[in-house]
Amino acid sequence: MNICIDAREFVKDKKTGISRYLENLLLPLKNKSEHEFTLLGRDPSFLPDSLKNSRIKYINIPNAPTLITDQYLLPKLARKNNADIFFSPYYKVPLCGNFKRIITVHDIMFLKLKSFGFKHCLTGIQLRLATGKADIILTDSEFSKNDLCEYLPNISNKIKVVYPAISPAWNNPSDRTQSTEIRNKYSDGQPFLLYVGNFKPHKNVNLLIDAFLDYTSRVKNNHRLLLAGGDTVNFNRINEYINAKDKNNVIKTYPYVSEDELKALYSAADWFISVSKYEGFGYPLLEAMVSGCPVIYYPCTSIPEVTENIPVQIEELTMKATANAISKAFDTSTDERFKLIQQGRQKAEKFSRSESSEMFQTIIKSMM
C-alpha cells in the first residue's frame, strides 16, 4: 500500500500540535512498516530530525494558494505517486482522486464555541465535505468522537479513536541542575505555576491571570505565573491585560520556547495549570504528567480521559474556584505531591507511541 500524507504542518523552527501528532504517529513506522509512506510538504529541511534518513519518501508541493494546493496539487501528486490512501492529519482532504481517504478531526471547537465567527462557519462546510468523502475518520478522544457524532450523526460508522502518542524523549525528565538553571532563567529562581498553550478565549487565560493574582494577594508570596506559547491573534491582548494590572514582573509570557527548554520548564514547575473549557485531547497536560509535574485542571470535555480523576481539580470556572485550587495545590505536602506525580506518570504511560502507530497500521490494513 502506498500512503500519501499531507505534511504541510512540518514548518521551519516550530512544532505545532498537529506536527507533533503526525511525527509521533510515523516514528515507529519509518523503517518497519510494510507500507510505503510519501510525505507531501513545503521543504524537506522542515522535516523533524527523527524522520530524516528513513524509508519515508518526501515530495515538495509547489507554491500556490491554499485552495489550489488542497484540491488540485495534492490530488495530482497523490495520483502521480500511485497513492492507495491519502492521509490528512486534520479535517482537510482532496475531494477528487481515485484513492481512499483517512482524515483526523482533533476537535470541532470552532463549531461549538460562540467566539468563533463567519470564517469558521466556512470551515464547518469544509468539515462536512471532508467527512462525507473520507473512508475513515480518526479522533483524538472518545469525547471528540461523541462530539462529532452529535454534529454529524450519519458518519458515526467511519470514526475510530486513536489517542495521540507522546514521544519517548519526554520520558527522560530534566535533572536537578537543568531544572535549577531553567527556574533561574524563566522565573528568577522563584516557585512558579506553568501554563502551556495558545491564548484563545476558550483557554481562559484572563481568568487564570485574575485567579493567580487573587491567590498571591491573599498569601503574599513571591510565586510566578509563566505563560508559554500564545498565538499571533491573542498574544498582544494578553500582554496588554497583564500590563494594565502592572504585574509583568510576576506574570511572564514566552511566545517561543525550544523543545528542550519546554521539557525543562515542565520539570522545574511546581504545578501545571489548565483552565480551558474545551479540549479535543489536552497535550500539555500529558506532557506535564509524563515530565513529573503535577497538574491543576478543570475536568471538562476530553481532559478526564487524560487525567482520569487525579487531583487537583478546579470545581468551576470562576476566579474564586480557580484561586482556591491554586491555593490547595501549593498547600499540598511534599509526600502528597510526590504521590500525585507518580499517579500522573502512571496514567501517562497508556499513551504509548507504538500502540497508536499499531492502531494506525491496523486501520490501513482494514482498507486493503
N, C-alpha and C positions, 0 to 999 in steps of 0.2 A: 504494500500500500504506500502511495506517495501522499504525504500530508503537507499541504502548503499552509503557512501560518502568517497572519498579519502581524509583523514585528515592528510596527512604527512606534510603539511605546518605548523601544530602546532608543534613548536620545543621549546627547552628549552631556556628560558630567552631572547627571541627575537620575535618580531612581524613583519612578512613580510606583504607586501601589500595584498598578496593572503590570508594570515591567517586572516587579518582584514576583508577582503571581506567575507570570509566564516563565521566568528564569527558573524558579523552584520546581515548576511542573516538568521542564525539559531536562534539567540537570541529570537525573538518574537515567534518562533515555539517550543521552547524547552519543554514547558509544555502544549501547547494549541493545537498543530496540531492533526488532526485525523489520521495522518500517523505515521509510526514508522521509526525513523531515527537511523541508525547504522554507527558510525564513525570507519573507519579503519585507525589506526595510529601507531606510534612507541612506545608511552608510555603514559598512562593515566595521568601521572603527568604533561605532557606538555599541557594539555587542559587549555584554559583560565578559570579563576575562574568563569566567568559568565556562563559557560556551565557545570560546575560540579554540582552534586546533582540534576540532571534533568531527564526527561524521556528518554533522548538520550542515547543509548547504546554505548559502546566503546569496540573495539576488537583490540588486539595487532597484528601487522604484524610481522612475524618472520624476522630476519635479512637476507638479501640476496642482490645480485647485483640488480641495478635498473631495468634492463630489465626483469629479472626473477620476480621481485616484480610486475612490471607493467602488464605483460602478463601471469603470472602463478598464483602467490599468491593472487592477488586482485580478479580475477575472481573465483578462488577456494573458497575464503572466502565469496564472494557475493553469490555463489551458495549454500554454506553451510547454509547461513542465509536467504535463500529463497528470494533473492532480486528481486523485480519487476522492480526497476530502479536503475541504477548506476549513481551517480553524481560526476563529476570531476570538481574542481574549476579552472582547467586550461585545456590546449588542449590535455593532455594525457588521454587515456582511454583504458581499456581492449578491445581487438579486438575479443575475443571469450567469450562465455557465453550467455545463453538464458535469457537476460534481456534487457530492454530498456536503452538508454543512454542519459544523458544530459551532455554537456561539456560547459565550459566557455572559450571563446577566448578574452582575455583582449586587445590584440593588435597583429599586425603582423609586429612589428618594425624590427624584425630580418630578414624579407624578403624585407623590403623597404629601409633600410639604408645600404650603401656600406661598412660601417665599420665592419660589421659582416661577418665572414669568413665561411670556409668549414663546421665547426661544425653546423652552423646554416642552412646550406643547408640540412643537415641530419634532422634537426628539421623541415624544410619545408616538407620533405617527411612524417615525423611523423604527421604533421598537416593535410596533405591530407588524410592520412589513418584514423585519428580520426574523422575528419569532415564527411568523407564518411560513417563511421559507426554510427555516432551519430544520434539520432532521433530529438533532439532539441539542438541548439547551442545558448548560451547566449553571448551577447556582452555588454560592459560597456557603450557604447555610440552609437549614430547614425553614428558618424564618423567611429568607429571601424566596425560597420555593413557594411557600404558602402565600406570601405577599403577591408574587407574580401570578399564581393561580387564581387569586381573588380578583385580580385585574383582568386576566385573560384566561378564563376557566377552560377554554377549548384546547389549550396547549399542555394541559397537565400531564398527559401521557408521554410528552417529549422530555420532561425535566429530570435531570439526575443531579443529586447533591454531591459535590466533590469539594471537601474543605480545602482551603488554601493551605499550603505547607510552609514550614519555616526552614530556612537554610541551616544545616548543621553548624555553620560558623557561629550561630547565635548560642550554641551550646557551650561555648568557651567564654564565660564572662571575664571582664577585665579584672586584673589583680588589684590588690590594695594600693600599690604605687600609682597605677594608672587612674584609679578612682580618685585618689587624693589630688593628682595633677589636674584632672578634669573638673573637680569641685573648685579648686583654686582658680582655674581659668574662667569658668562659667558662672559661679555663684559666690565669688570672693571668699571661698573656703567655708561658707555658711551652709547649714542644712537647707535642703530645697525640695520643693514639690515640682514634679515634671509633668508637662503636657506635650504630646507629640501629635501633630496632625494639621489639617488646614483650619482656617479661621472662619469658615462659612457659618451663617446664622444658626443652623441646626446643631452646631458643635457647642453653642452656648458659652463661648469664651468670655463674653462680657459678664455672664453670671459667675463664672469661675473667678474672674478678677475681683468682683464685688464680694464674693464669699471669702476669698483669701484675705482681702483687706479687713473684712469684718472679724475674721478669726485672729489676725495679727494685732488688731486694735484692742482686742479683749485680753490676749495673753501677753502682749508687749514683748514679743520675741524678735529675733533677728533673721527669721526664716526668709527664703527667697521663693518666688514662683518663676520657673523657666518655661517659656512657650517656644517650642522648637517646631519650625515648619511654616505654616501660614500659606497664603495663596495670593496671587497678584491683585485680585479684586479687593480682598478684605484686610490685607496686611497693614496698609496705612491707616485704615479705620480703627483697628485695634490699638495701634501705636498712639493715635490721637486720643483714644479713650484713656490710655494709661497716662499720657502726658497731662491730660486735663485733670487727673487726680494727683498729679505731681508725685507719682510713685515709681518712676522709671529707674530708681535706684534699687528697688526691691523686686520689681517685676521686669523681667528681661525677655526680649524677643530675639530669636535667632532664625532668620529665614532659610539658611542653608547650614546643615551640619553633616560632615562626612560620615560614611558608614561606620568607620572605626570609632569616631568620637561619639556617634549616636549610641553605639553599644556601651561605651564607657559612661555616657550620661545615664543610661538606664541603671547600670551597676552602681553608680555613685549616688543616685537619687534616693532620698529617704522614702518617698512614695510617688507612684504614678497616679494621675487622676484623669478620668473621663466624665464629662457632664453632657455628653452627646445625647440627643433624643432620638437618633436614628442611625443605625449601623447595619450594613449588609453583612459584615463579619466582625471587624474590630482588630485589625492587625497590630496597632500599637499596644493594645492590652496583652496580646500574645507575646510580643517582643519583650515587654516588661516582665511578664511572668517567667519566661524562659531565661531572662537575664538576672533573675533573683531580686527583682524589685516588686514589693507588694503593691497592690492596686486598690484604688478607691474608684467606684463607678456607680452609675445609675443603671440598674438591671432592666434594660428595655430591649426591644427588637431582637437582634441576634446575639447580643452580648452574653446572656446566660449560657449560650451554647459553648462559649469560650471559657468563661469563668466558672460556670455552674453556680454554686451558691456560696463561694468563699467570701468572707468579709474583706474590705469594709464597703458596705453598700450605702448609697445615698437614697433616703426614703422618698423624697420628691424633689423635683427640680425647682427649688426655691433657694434664695440666698441663705436663709436660716438653716435649712436642712443640709445644704452643701457645706456650710461653715461648721455645723455640728459633726459632719462626717470627717472633715479635715481634723477637727479637734480630737475626735475619737481615735483617728489614726496616729496622730503624734503622741497621744497618751498611752498607746499600746506598749506593753512591756517588751523588753528585749527578747525574752523567751517566746512570747506570743507572736511577735513579729517574725522570728525565725520559723515558727510553725507555719505561718501564712506564706512565707517564701517557699518552704518545702511543698506545701499544698499547690501553690501556683505552678511550680516546676513539674510536679506530677501531672497536673491537668494539661500542661502544655505539651507533654510527651505524646499525646494522642494525635497531634498534628504533624505526623511524620511525612517528610517529603516523599519517601519511597512509596508509602501507601497511596498518596494522592496520584503519583505517576502510574502506579499499577492499576488504579481505578480508571485512569485516562486510557491506558492501553487496552483494558477490558472493553471499554466503550468503543474504541476504534475497531476491535475485533468483531464486536457485535454488528458493525456496519458493513462487514465484508460480504 
